[in-house]
Amino acid sequence: MSRVALTDPAADLLRRLTGQHGPLMFHQSGGCCDGSAPMCYPAGEFRTGGSDVHLGDLTVAGVPDPIPVWMSAAQFEYWRHTHLTIDVVPGRGSGFSLEAPEGVRFLIRSRLLTDEELSALD
């Protein structure tokens, strides 16, 4: 059981971005505006630390390295009972996230975890 997954369109975009930028990572903070969207960076470009929670790693067919997904600990407190799916939609996101020049943006779709799923994560 994982806390995070992705849609097929997001996986397709991640394959393209990996080809252009190498290994990738996601981080989602609790800020306003684009700060609440998942941001995609070259692996290691965003420094994580004790104020971040590692949600899991995405395995994408055709991408050699798992893609770690991080969230600020403050944001995780609000979302700890949810399963998150990274998707991609048309539109402009933050200029800091790698997909911005593609004319699309990553976003999070969420659903509540069941009691059984929460128990499996503990």
C-alpha positions as CSV (number, residue, x, y, z in Angstrom):
1,M,0.0,0.0,0.0
2,S,1.3,3.4,-1.0
3,R,0.1,6.9,-0.1
4,V,0.8,8.2,-3.6
5,A,0.1,7.1,-7.2
6,L,-0.1,8.7,-10.6
7,T,-2.3,8.7,-13.7
8,D,-1.2,7.4,-17.1
9,P,-0.9,11.0,-18.5
10,A,1.3,12.0,-15.6
11,A,3.5,8.9,-16.2
12,D,3.8,9.9,-19.9
13,L,4.9,13.4,-18.9
14,L,7.4,12.0,-16.4
15,R,9.0,9.8,-19.0
16,R,9.5,12.9,-21.2
17,L,10.8,15.1,-18.4
18,T,13.2,12.3,-17.3
19,G,14.5,12.2,-20.8
20,Q,15.1,16.0,-20.7
21,H,16.3,16.4,-17.1
22,G,17.4,13.1,-15.7
23,P,16.2,11.7,-12.4
24,L,13.2,13.6,-10.8
25,M,11.5,14.2,-7.5
26,F,8.3,15.8,-6.3
27,H,7.7,18.1,-3.4
28,Q,4.4,19.6,-2.2
29,S,4.4,22.4,0.4
30,G,1.5,23.9,2.2
31,G,1.8,27.3,0.7
32,C,-0.9,29.3,-1.1
33,C,-1.4,29.4,-4.9
34,D,1.1,27.1,-6.7
35,G,2.7,26.2,-3.3
36,S,-0.1,23.7,-2.7
37,A,0.5,22.0,-6.1
38,P,3.0,19.1,-6.5
39,M,6.3,20.6,-7.8
40,C,8.6,18.5,-10.0
41,Y,12.3,19.1,-9.8
42,P,15.5,17.4,-10.9
43,A,16.3,14.9,-8.2
44,G,18.2,16.7,-5.3
45,E,17.5,20.2,-6.6
46,F,14.9,20.8,-3.8
47,R,16.5,20.2,-0.4
48,T,14.4,18.1,1.9
49,G,14.9,17.8,5.7
50,G,13.3,17.2,9.0
51,S,10.3,19.4,8.1
52,D,9.4,17.1,5.2
53,V,7.7,13.7,5.0
54,H,8.7,11.1,2.4
55,L,5.3,9.8,1.1
56,G,6.8,7.2,-1.2
57,D,8.4,6.5,-4.5
58,L,6.7,6.4,-7.9
59,T,7.8,3.6,-10.2
60,V,7.2,4.6,-13.8
61,A,7.7,2.2,-16.7
62,G,10.5,3.4,-18.9
63,V,12.0,5.6,-16.1
64,P,15.1,3.9,-14.5
65,D,15.0,5.6,-11.1
66,P,12.0,5.7,-8.7
67,I,10.7,9.2,-8.3
68,P,10.5,10.2,-4.6
69,V,7.5,12.2,-3.5
70,W,7.9,14.6,-0.5
71,M,5.4,16.8,1.4
72,S,6.0,19.4,4.0
73,A,5.3,18.0,7.5
74,A,2.7,20.8,8.1
75,Q,0.8,19.9,4.9
76,F,1.0,16.2,5.7
77,E,-0.8,16.8,9.0
78,Y,-3.8,17.9,7.0
79,W,-3.5,15.1,4.4
80,R,-2.3,12.2,6.5
81,H,-5.7,10.4,6.0
82,T,-5.7,10.7,2.2
83,H,-4.3,8.8,-0.8
84,L,-2.9,11.2,-3.3
85,T,-2.8,10.7,-7.1
86,I,-0.6,13.0,-9.2
87,D,-2.3,13.9,-12.4
88,V,-1.6,16.4,-15.2
89,V,-4.0,19.0,-16.7
90,P,-3.7,21.7,-19.3
91,G,-2.7,25.1,-18.0
92,R,0.3,26.9,-16.6
93,G,1.6,26.0,-13.2
94,S,4.6,27.4,-11.3
95,G,7.6,28.5,-13.3
96,F,9.8,26.4,-10.9
97,S,8.2,23.1,-11.7
98,L,9.7,21.3,-14.7
99,E,6.4,20.8,-16.6
100,A,5.7,24.6,-16.8
101,P,7.2,25.0,-20.3
102,E,5.0,22.1,-21.6
103,G,1.7,24.1,-21.1
104,V,0.5,21.7,-18.5
105,R,0.6,21.4,-14.7
106,F,0.7,18.7,-12.2
107,L,-2.1,18.6,-9.6
108,I,-3.1,16.3,-6.7
109,R,-6.3,14.3,-6.7
110,S,-7.1,12.9,-3.3
111,R,-9.4,10.5,-1.6
112,L,-9.8,9.4,2.0
113,L,-8.0,6.3,3.0
114,T,-10.1,3.5,4.4
115,D,-9.4,2.2,7.9
116,E,-7.8,-0.9,6.4
117,E,-5.5,1.1,4.2
118,L,-4.5,3.3,7.2
119,S,-3.7,0.2,9.2
120,A,-1.6,-1.1,6.4
121,L,0.5,2.1,6.3
122,D,1.2,2.1,10.0
